[in-house]
Amino acid sequence: MTDDFEPDYDPPYELWDQIDFSIVTSEFRWLPLFKDDLWLGMQAMNVGIADSVITEHEYALLREYFEIEKTPLESAMAVSALSQMWIYGLYEVLRMWRDRRFQFKKLYDNGGIDLKIANLPDDDAQNMSTDIRRKQLELYRSDASYRDSIEKTWELLEPIFRMVELFRINLAKHCAPGKDGAIPRAPGYGRINRWCGAMDYELLDKDGYYQIMNRRDIADALRRTLKEI
């Protein structure tokens, strides 16, 4: 960023060159269930890589917006599209993590892990994912600290997941979470945030209230959470 974006007061968002993008790129993939699954860990890492790229586009949009003193439509549409795709991608990564936690816990509580392991195919040497899943299940069955670490991690990740879920349901399904009959008034329409260039969206929650949120809010919340874990 240029010196033109150096305010003499504390802005609500860190500037692009002040953000530690490695927090998501490096730390996200080392959470339990991510770190012992190569492919799921790669998806978590991709969230951080894409965040860095999109953030740069957001600030470029903000600079262009100030320079021409009106909304640059093509740039705004591109940032909006990238923002929404990032949200959808993060949602799928978190949903996969949440669902695996739920499945493992259900199997453990019902005494079904041994049967699940026995039913996994063991004759496909080229399918590394099967071996990863087996090892995760065996560790979950035998190691209480591993189970505890997953539960503690979910306690911290769930608020992020709910933010992403609200965003995703409004923009992808045009309703509020858990309320198919609650229809947002302008799903997918965003306005340029004057501090960080991210697209601000009106999101309708299940109680019928609107809140303003942008992709950067979620990325920053994820970074803060990962620092705590």
FENJO-V314439 format. One record per residue. N is the residue number from 1. BURIAL is # if it has 16 or more other C-alpha atoms within 10 Angstrom, else .. Layout:
n=<N | N>
burial=<BURIAL | BURIAL>
//
This chain:
n=<1 | 2 | 3 | 4 | 5 | 6 | 7 | 8 | 9 | 10 | 11 | 12 | 13 | 14 | 15 | 16 | 17 | 18 | 19 | 20 | 21 | 22 | 23 | 24 | 25 | 26 | 27 | 28 | 29 | 30 | 31 | 32 | 33 | 34 | 35 | 36 | 37 | 38 | 39 | 40 | 41 | 42 | 43 | 44 | 45 | 46 | 47 | 48 | 49 | 50 | 51 | 52 | 53 | 54 | 55 | 56 | 57 | 58 | 59 | 60 | 61 | 62 | 63 | 64 | 65 | 66 | 67 | 68 | 69 | 70 | 71 | 72 | 73 | 74 | 75 | 76 | 77 | 78 | 79 | 80 | 81 | 82 | 83 | 84 | 85 | 86 | 87 | 88 | 89 | 90 | 91 | 92 | 93 | 94 | 95 | 96 | 97 | 98 | 99 | 100 | 101 | 102 | 103 | 104 | 105 | 106 | 107 | 108 | 109 | 110 | 111 | 112 | 113 | 114 | 115 | 116 | 117 | 118 | 119 | 120 | 121 | 122 | 123 | 124 | 125 | 126 | 127 | 128 | 129 | 130 | 131 | 132 | 133 | 134 | 135 | 136 | 137 | 138 | 139 | 140 | 141 | 142 | 143 | 144 | 145 | 146 | 147 | 148 | 149 | 150 | 151 | 152 | 153 | 154 | 155 | 156 | 157 | 158 | 159 | 160 | 161 | 162 | 163 | 164 | 165 | 166 | 167 | 168 | 169 | 170 | 171 | 172 | 173 | 174 | 175 | 176 | 177 | 178 | 179 | 180 | 181 | 182 | 183 | 184 | 185 | 186 | 187 | 188 | 189 | 190 | 191 | 192 | 193 | 194 | 195 | 196 | 197 | 198 | 199 | 200 | 201 | 202 | 203 | 204 | 205 | 206 | 207 | 208 | 209 | 210 | 211 | 212 | 213 | 214 | 215 | 216 | 217 | 218 | 219 | 220 | 221 | 222 | 223 | 224 | 225 | 226 | 227 | 228 | 229>
burial=<. | . | . | . | . | . | . | . | . | . | . | . | . | . | # | # | . | . | . | . | # | . | # | # | # | . | # | # | # | # | # | # | # | # | # | # | # | . | . | # | # | . | # | # | # | # | # | # | # | # | # | # | . | # | # | # | # | # | # | # | # | # | # | # | # | . | . | . | . | . | . | # | . | . | # | # | . | . | # | # | . | # | # | # | . | # | # | # | # | # | # | # | # | # | . | . | # | # | . | . | # | . | . | # | # | . | # | # | . | . | . | . | # | . | . | . | # | . | . | . | . | . | . | . | . | . | . | . | . | # | # | # | # | # | . | # | # | . | . | # | # | . | . | . | . | # | # | . | . | # | # | . | # | # | . | . | # | . | . | # | # | . | # | # | # | # | # | # | # | # | # | . | . | # | # | # | # | . | . | . | . | # | # | # | . | . | # | # | . | # | . | # | # | . | . | # | # | # | # | # | # | # | # | # | # | # | . | . | . | . | . | . | # | # | # | # | . | # | # | # | . | # | # | . | # | # | . | . | .>
//
